[in-house]
Amino acid sequence: MTESSTNPEASLHLRMTAVVMLMSVLVVGLADALYIASDEGLLRSVIRAGLWSLLLRDALLIAALSIGIVIALDRMVLQPLRRAAARAAAFDPTQPPLPFTPEADGAEPVAELQQISQSLVRVHRSLWQQLRDEQDRAAELEREITRQRGVLLETQQALDGKTRELSGMSRIDGLTGLANRREFDEALRREFKRTQRERGLLALAVLDLDHFKAYNDHYGGAAGDAALARFSQLLSIRFKRDTDLVARLSGAKFVALLPGFDVGAAQDLLEQVRSDLQAPQIPHEGTGAGALTVSIGLACYSPFHPYLSGQTLMEAADEALYIAKHAGRDRLSLAASGGNG
Ligand SMILES: Nc1nc2c(ncn2[C@@H]2O[C@H](COP(=O)(O)OP(=O)(O)OP(=O)(O)O)[C@@H](O)[C@H]2O)c(=O)[nH]1
């Protein structure tokens, strides 16, 4: 690889000089030929003086002409072109633009190149301004997002608080309108303590509709819902004292908490509920009775048959219900005795 091929600037100069020299040779040669041919006397004197002196003079003329043209072209075109190219190469819209400055060496650039350089500076300035505007907008958006995130977080926390509050407040069973398990658990604790303290009576009955799955399967879920609501009404009609509490525990399982009831009174009332169903209040073709029936487990607290806690009273009623179910359903079963014997 030659030096000129590795140095593009030198190669350009070399080629430019060659072209200029070739053109000069052509121009000077043509001018000489025309000049000599126009005058026969001149032609003779040239032949006399010898061709060599003419060629020497032409060579000197060509060399001087070529050097002059190359220097002029380099200063007027090549150098400004190189500076414009360097500016274009260094063009970076993410960096602030530098003001347009004429060349420090006082060289007079070609007007078109000067215009290109000025246009480049203008484009740079405009792009730089757009970039600054976009950056400002992005920063503003980021601040807005941070603010909105804060608002969202606060809303979420408020919502969580409300949800907790609401679930704490929810004490009603949505389907039947009766008290739910949470309300019943609190009432049982409260009433049991009061009964213990006052050495009073407290009856607790657990009621479970029989074969309710079959009822659902036969009549459908909506009819099942309606049956649960109807049974709830029957319970509310029978247990209507201020102190009575009827709740839905789950599925088809209900509970009645009856302060002041002894075994006999509770039993009578619960048997009425059972016969209400047999009326039939809620027909059920799938059973022998032709209606929905209920099994009941009853446990009663009294000073003579005390239980240790509301929970043990509940367990006793549950156990009695289990016995009623296994004894054939549609019946009431009484818990054997108090929890502490
Ligand atoms: N329609 C309706 N069905 C419910 C609801 N909640 C629970 N169930 C259904 O009630 C049925 C309760 O069945 P279980 O008490 O387990 O059994 P069962 O068929 O009643 O039989 P036994 O209790 O042994 O007599 C299940 O099939 C539940 O899917 C409800 O809100 N609506």
PDBQT file of the ligand as one rigid body, heavy atoms in Angstrom, charges set to zero:
ROOT
HETATM    1  N1  LIG A 401     -78.887 -23.147  47.083  1.00  0.00    +0.000 N 
HETATM    2  C1  LIG A 401     -77.873 -23.059  47.937  1.00  0.00    +0.000 A 
HETATM    3  N2  LIG A 401     -77.212 -24.160  48.302  1.00  0.00    +0.000 NA
HETATM    4  C2  LIG A 401     -76.225 -24.070  49.200  1.00  0.00    +0.000 A 
HETATM    5  C3  LIG A 401     -75.814 -22.826  49.727  1.00  0.00    +0.000 A 
HETATM    6  N3  LIG A 401     -74.782 -23.064  50.587  1.00  0.00    +0.000 NA
HETATM    7  C4  LIG A 401     -74.542 -24.377  50.591  1.00  0.00    +0.000 A 
HETATM    8  N4  LIG A 401     -75.427 -24.989  49.779  1.00  0.00    +0.000 N 
HETATM    9  C5  LIG A 401     -75.545 -26.412  49.462  1.00  0.00    +0.000 C 
HETATM   10  O1  LIG A 401     -76.215 -27.017  50.536  1.00  0.00    +0.000 OA
HETATM   11  C6  LIG A 401     -75.862 -28.390  50.544  1.00  0.00    +0.000 C 
HETATM   12  C7  LIG A 401     -75.657 -28.799  52.005  1.00  0.00    +0.000 C 
HETATM   13  O2  LIG A 401     -75.495 -30.162  52.016  1.00  0.00    +0.000 OA
HETATM   14  P1  LIG A 401     -75.037 -30.906  53.335  1.00  0.00    +0.000 P 
HETATM   15  O3  LIG A 401     -75.572 -30.234  54.550  1.00  0.00    +0.000 OA
HETATM   16  O4  LIG A 401     -73.575 -31.128  53.271  1.00  0.00    +0.000 OA
HETATM   17  O5  LIG A 401     -75.707 -32.272  53.131  1.00  0.00    +0.000 OA
HETATM   18  P2  LIG A 401     -77.242 -32.584  52.878  1.00  0.00    +0.000 P 
HETATM   19  O6  LIG A 401     -77.430 -32.923  51.452  1.00  0.00    +0.000 OA
HETATM   20  O7  LIG A 401     -78.112 -31.491  53.413  1.00  0.00    +0.000 OA
HETATM   21  O8  LIG A 401     -77.370 -33.871  53.726  1.00  0.00    +0.000 OA
HETATM   22  P3  LIG A 401     -77.574 -33.982  55.304  1.00  0.00    +0.000 P 
HETATM   23  O9  LIG A 401     -77.167 -32.675  55.916  1.00  0.00    +0.000 OA
HETATM   24  O10 LIG A 401     -76.707 -35.109  55.731  1.00  0.00    +0.000 OA
HETATM   25  O11 LIG A 401     -78.998 -34.276  55.494  1.00  0.00    +0.000 OA
HETATM   26  C8  LIG A 401     -74.621 -28.556  49.714  1.00  0.00    +0.000 C 
HETATM   27  O12 LIG A 401     -74.971 -29.226  48.513  1.00  0.00    +0.000 OA
HETATM   28  C9  LIG A 401     -74.223 -27.118  49.396  1.00  0.00    +0.000 C 
HETATM   29  O13 LIG A 401     -73.690 -27.011  48.117  1.00  0.00    +0.000 OA
HETATM   30  C10 LIG A 401     -76.502 -21.673  49.302  1.00  0.00    +0.000 A 
HETATM   31  O14 LIG A 401     -76.218 -20.542  49.731  1.00  0.00    +0.000 OA
HETATM   32  N5  LIG A 401     -77.524 -21.827  48.426  1.00  0.00    +0.000 N 
ENDROOT
TORSDOF 0
